[in-house]
Each structure stands twice: as structure tokens, then as C-alpha cells.
Amino acid sequence: LGEAGAGQVTKACNQIVVAMTVQAVAEALTLAKKSGVDPAKVRSALLGGFAQSRVLEVHGQRILEGSFQPGFK
């Protein structure tokens, strides 16, 4: 990726994108639930569109299940 340290910067960039995407998924599913719309159906619909992502797929399912155990520390 470039000079020494470029990989660390790239990893930090990845973490920013992933963290913000997890937050967006949580907000979207919360909005659906509080609006009386089935969040599982919303997730399913979003997975079929431009919002589709691995984060929505994996973490969205965990949110629906109420499974908040960290995958790593």
C-alpha cells in the first residue's frame, strides 16, 4: 500500500468504515422496530438492494437475535 505504516493506516480506515456501518445497521433496525415495521423484514429487503453488506448480513442477524457477545477483544 505504500511506505512503512501504510498498512496500519489502511487497517484504521477499515475499522472506521466497519464501525460506522454497524452503527447504521443498528439505527436502521431500531427505526424499523420503533415505527412498527418488522426489523427482520426490513433487513431482508435491504439485503436485496444497494445497502447489502456483510455487516448487515452478519451483525444485522445478531442484532435481531439480541446476541451482543463480542467476537474479539
Sequence and secondary structure as in RCSB ss.txt:
>XXXX:A:sequence
LGEAGAGQVTKACNQIVVAMTVQAVAEALTLAKKSGVDPAKVRSALLGGFAQSRVLEVHGQRILEGSFQPGFK
>XXXX:A:secstr
  STTHHHHHHHHHHHHHHHHHHHHHHHHHHHHHTT  HHHHHHHHHTSTT  HHHHHHHHHHHHT    S  
